[in-house]
Amino acid sequence: MNKRLIILGLIILAAAVVLKLVYVGLKNIKVDDFHPAAVMIVVDSSASNQKNLPEQTKYIKQLCGLLDPEDQIKILKVSEKSYLIYEGSPMDSSGISKAMNAFTKYDENDYGTAYGEALKKAFNHCLTMKKEGYIPAVVVVGDLENEGKVENQINWDTLPANVKKLQEYIPELSMMFVYAHPEKLDLVKTKLTPVLGETKLVIANEQAVNKASTRFLKAIGR
């Protein structure tokens, strides 16, 4: 009887050790597989998009709340010109709100939406963050209306080639376009799906942004 108890005890002890080793192994795999993301957010503050900005600002903060504290974001405002208005943690809701409130207000002297310039800057930030060990992604929030100087607008004929070139350095690149008119989103899908594929390109109008966020998280490996 004592011998059986000893054997049973040894079996239980061995099983506990094995389970512990498996747990530690799985934990290490999870850590090793995790790579922080760097999300470049292009937000449209032009006159044509002003009425949608409050809802879009709320969405941007919700999206940031779904990211990991180790991730980084950069927010680029786009109207007549495009420039960086925030960079740092996605968890800094107060800092994000202050930047959005300060730099996305309507300016009657601004005319145009320099989406092309904004994407060029976002792509450059992607390259920099890739070198620092992040998985880069680009999120475009706005109506995608091309206005103002032609040289600052999106050239839809050359954009696919530019994205493909970027993929040579960032194979895992993903992009998301939200809040644009379905006609504009269809253009995005037509031009960029052959380059990015269905899993790395996420598009959604304002009615489907919540589902888009889930797909975007999968696109960046979450």
C-alpha positions, 0 to 999 in steps of 0.5 A: 500500500505504501509502495503504491502511494509512493509511486502515485506521489512520484507520478503526481510530482512528475506531472506537476513538473511537466506542466510547469515546464510547459507553462514556462515554455508557452509563456516564453513563446508568447514573449518571443512572438510579440513585437510592438507596433508603430501605428501612423495615424493620418487624420483629415482636418480639412474643411470638408471633414470638419463635421466628422472630426468629433466622431473620428477623434473618439474613434482614434482614441478607442483604437489606441485603447485597443493597442498595447502599452508597448506600441507607439503611435504618431498622428499626422494632421492633414489639411492644406499641409501635413505635419506631425501633431503627436507621437508617443504612447497610445495609452496617453489619452489626455495627450492625444486629446490635447493634440487633436484639439489644438491642431485640428481646428478649422482654419479658414486660410487652409484650402486643400487636403494634402493626403499624398504628402501625408502618406509620404511622411507616414511611409518615412516614419514607417521605415524609421520605426521598422529599424527600431524593431516595431511593426509599422502600420498606417491608418487613414481617417478621413473622407479621402477627398483630393483638394488643393494643389495637385502635387500634394494629393494622392496619385492613385496611379503611382500609390500601389507601386510606392506601397510595393516598394515600401514592402521591400523593407516592411513585408508585414506592412498593413494599412487601414482606411476608415470614414471615407465615402464607399466610392473612395473606399472602393478605389482604395480596395481596387488599387491596394488589394493586389499589393497588400492582400485582403488581410493587410488592407482594411477599409470601412465606412463610418457604419463599420469602423468597430469591425474594422478595428478587430480586423486591423488588430489581426493585421498587426499580429494581435 
